[in-house]
Amino acid sequence: MTLADNALTTVERLKQFNGIAEADASQDFKLGFLIDSASQEIENVLGRKLKKSQYTEKVKGNNRLTIQVKNYPLLEVDSIKINGSLVNESDYAYDESGIIEGIRPWGASGLHYGISNFMVQQSKNIEIAYTAGYVLPKDETEEESRTLPYDIEAALFSMINGAMALTDGAAGLKSFAISDVRWEWDKDYMRSILPSLMQHRAVRV
């Protein structure tokens, strides 16, 4: 089974973690499916993509000096356009958190109303092309080591083992529907998993 592009571990690593012989392929499809679905759920919890990739995002100008992209760690800003016009690289700086600081406010664009000329409808007038994310275990090479935090992978293993424990009637998942990949976690079980994940959620500016 070919894993999804955003899979946060590999079948081989999951087998090693659970003490399953590498030559035992009897559960490979189930393990791969659970890796894909749990990886997607973690991205849903964090509200961002984790794989190192190039992204293009449109955001609203806010008339402040800082704007923020959705995905991080922000590794490189390729270009920024405001209303279609390219912004000079010397006019902004950025950090891994995804915050981009300009030398002047990021102007908003939209429809104005009334005597006060109040803007009631704002458009996403800023387009940002950038590279962000982690090198996932499956994408690691000799030239580029994995950068995905180990506690995220550990949370993934815990989620998957909770799903697999259903067959033994153990605690973990409250319900699991393969038809729509719906995860409903028991609150007590998730209490040990969520803290390590939530520290990877960004504070939005």
C-alpha positions as CSV (number, residue, x, y, z in Angstrom):
1,M,0.0,0.0,0.0
2,T,1.3,3.4,-1.0
3,L,1.0,5.9,1.9
4,A,-0.6,9.3,1.5
5,D,1.7,12.2,0.8
6,N,1.1,13.6,4.3
7,A,1.7,10.3,6.2
8,L,3.6,11.1,9.4
9,T,5.4,7.8,9.7
10,T,6.0,4.6,7.8
11,V,4.6,1.1,8.1
12,E,8.1,-0.1,8.9
13,R,8.6,2.3,11.8
14,L,5.1,1.5,13.2
15,K,6.0,-2.2,13.0
16,Q,9.3,-1.6,14.9
17,F,7.4,0.5,17.5
18,N,4.9,-2.3,18.1
19,G,7.4,-5.2,17.9
20,I,5.9,-6.6,14.7
21,A,8.3,-8.6,12.5
22,E,9.3,-6.6,9.4
23,A,8.6,-9.8,7.3
24,D,5.1,-10.1,8.6
25,A,3.0,-8.3,6.0
26,S,-0.4,-9.7,7.2
27,Q,-1.4,-6.3,8.7
28,D,0.3,-3.9,6.2
29,F,-2.9,-2.7,4.6
30,K,-4.6,-1.9,8.0
31,L,-1.4,-0.3,9.3
32,G,-1.1,1.9,6.2
33,F,-4.7,2.9,6.4
34,L,-4.5,3.9,10.0
35,I,-1.3,5.8,9.4
36,D,-3.0,7.8,6.7
37,S,-6.2,8.5,8.6
38,A,-4.4,9.4,11.9
39,S,-2.0,11.6,10.1
40,Q,-4.9,13.5,8.6
41,E,-6.6,13.8,12.0
42,I,-3.4,15.3,13.5
43,E,-3.3,17.9,10.7
44,N,-6.9,18.7,11.4
45,V,-6.2,19.1,15.2
46,L,-3.2,21.4,14.4
47,G,-5.0,23.3,11.7
48,R,-2.0,23.1,9.3
49,K,-0.1,21.0,6.9
50,L,3.1,19.3,8.3
51,K,4.9,18.1,5.2
52,K,7.7,20.3,3.9
53,S,6.4,21.6,0.6
54,Q,5.7,24.7,-1.4
55,Y,2.4,26.5,-0.6
56,T,0.6,29.4,-2.1
57,E,-1.8,31.2,0.2
58,K,-4.0,34.3,-0.1
59,V,-4.6,36.4,3.0
60,K,-6.4,39.6,3.8
61,G,-4.4,42.8,4.4
62,N,-4.9,43.9,8.0
63,N,-3.4,47.4,8.0
64,R,-0.8,46.2,10.5
65,L,2.9,45.5,10.2
66,T,2.6,41.7,10.5
67,I,0.7,39.0,8.7
68,Q,0.9,35.3,9.2
69,V,0.7,32.2,6.9
70,K,-1.1,29.1,7.9
71,N,1.7,26.5,7.6
72,Y,5.0,26.5,9.5
73,P,7.8,26.2,10.3
74,L,8.2,28.8,7.6
75,L,11.4,28.0,5.8
76,E,11.5,30.4,2.9
77,V,9.2,33.1,1.4
78,D,9.4,32.8,-2.4
79,S,7.3,35.8,-3.3
80,I,4.6,38.2,-1.9
81,K,2.1,40.0,-4.2
82,I,-0.3,42.7,-3.1
83,N,-3.1,43.3,-5.5
84,G,-1.0,41.5,-8.1
85,S,2.1,43.7,-7.6
86,L,5.3,42.0,-6.4
87,V,6.7,43.2,-3.0
88,N,10.5,43.6,-2.8
89,E,12.3,41.1,-0.6
90,S,14.0,43.9,1.2
91,D,10.6,45.2,2.4
92,Y,9.8,42.3,4.8
93,A,11.3,39.8,7.1
94,Y,10.0,36.5,8.5
95,D,10.6,33.8,11.1
96,E,9.8,30.1,11.5
97,S,6.5,30.8,13.3
98,G,5.0,32.0,10.0
99,I,4.9,35.7,10.9
100,I,5.9,38.1,8.2
101,E,6.8,41.6,9.2
102,G,6.7,44.4,6.7
103,I,8.4,47.8,6.8
104,R,5.0,49.3,6.2
105,P,1.4,48.1,7.1
106,W,-0.1,45.3,5.0
107,G,-2.9,47.3,3.4
108,A,-6.4,45.9,3.3
109,S,-8.5,46.0,0.2
110,G,-12.3,45.8,-0.1
111,L,-15.6,47.7,-0.4
112,H,-16.2,50.9,1.6
113,Y,-19.6,52.1,2.9
114,G,-21.1,55.3,4.3
115,I,-19.8,58.7,5.2
116,S,-17.0,57.3,7.3
117,N,-15.9,55.2,4.3
118,F,-15.9,52.2,6.6
119,M,-14.6,49.0,4.9
120,V,-17.4,46.3,5.2
121,Q,-16.1,43.7,2.8
122,Q,-12.4,42.9,2.7
123,S,-10.8,40.8,0.1
124,K,-7.8,38.4,0.3
125,N,-5.6,40.8,-1.6
126,I,-2.2,39.4,-0.6
127,E,-0.7,36.3,-2.2
128,I,2.2,34.6,-0.5
129,A,4.2,31.8,-2.1
130,Y,6.4,30.0,0.5
131,T,8.1,26.8,1.6
132,A,7.1,25.4,5.0
133,G,6.8,22.2,7.0
134,Y,8.9,19.3,8.2
135,V,10.8,16.6,6.5
136,L,8.7,13.5,7.3
137,P,10.3,10.1,8.1
138,K,9.2,8.6,4.8
139,D,10.9,11.6,2.9
140,E,14.2,11.4,4.8
141,T,17.3,11.1,2.6
142,E,21.1,11.1,3.3
143,E,21.1,14.7,2.3
144,E,18.1,15.8,4.2
145,S,17.3,14.3,7.7
146,R,13.8,14.1,9.1
147,T,12.8,17.2,11.0
148,L,9.3,16.1,12.2
149,P,9.2,16.4,16.0
150,Y,9.3,13.0,17.6
151,D,6.4,13.8,20.0
152,I,4.1,14.2,17.0
153,E,5.1,10.8,15.7
154,A,4.7,9.4,19.2
155,A,1.1,10.9,19.4
156,L,0.4,9.2,16.0
157,F,1.6,5.8,17.3
158,S,-0.7,6.3,20.4
159,M,-3.7,7.1,18.2
160,I,-3.1,4.1,16.0
161,N,-2.6,1.7,18.9
162,G,-5.9,3.0,20.4
163,A,-7.7,2.2,17.2
164,M,-6.1,-1.3,17.0
165,A,-7.1,-1.9,20.6
166,L,-10.7,-1.8,19.6
167,T,-10.5,-5.4,18.4
168,D,-9.6,-6.4,22.0
169,G,-12.4,-4.2,23.5
170,A,-9.8,-2.0,25.1
171,A,-10.2,1.7,25.9
172,G,-9.1,4.3,23.5
173,L,-11.3,5.2,20.6
174,K,-14.9,6.0,21.5
175,S,-15.9,5.1,17.9
176,F,-14.1,4.6,14.6
177,A,-15.9,4.6,11.3
178,I,-13.7,3.4,8.3
179,S,-16.4,4.6,5.9
180,D,-15.7,8.3,6.6
181,V,-12.5,8.1,8.7
182,R,-14.2,9.6,11.7
183,W,-12.4,9.5,15.0
184,E,-14.2,10.1,18.2
185,W,-11.8,9.8,21.1
186,D,-12.5,9.0,24.7
187,K,-11.6,12.1,26.7
188,D,-9.6,10.3,29.3
189,Y,-7.5,8.5,26.7
190,M,-6.9,11.6,24.7
191,R,-5.8,13.6,27.7
192,S,-2.3,11.9,27.5
193,I,-2.0,12.6,23.7
194,L,-3.4,16.1,23.2
195,P,-0.8,18.1,25.2
196,S,2.1,17.0,23.0
197,L,0.1,18.0,19.9
198,M,-1.3,21.3,21.2
199,Q,2.1,22.7,21.9
200,H,2.6,22.6,18.1
201,R,-0.4,24.8,17.4
202,A,0.6,28.4,16.5
203,V,-0.7,31.4,18.3
204,R,-2.4,33.5,15.5
205,V,-1.6,37.2,15.3
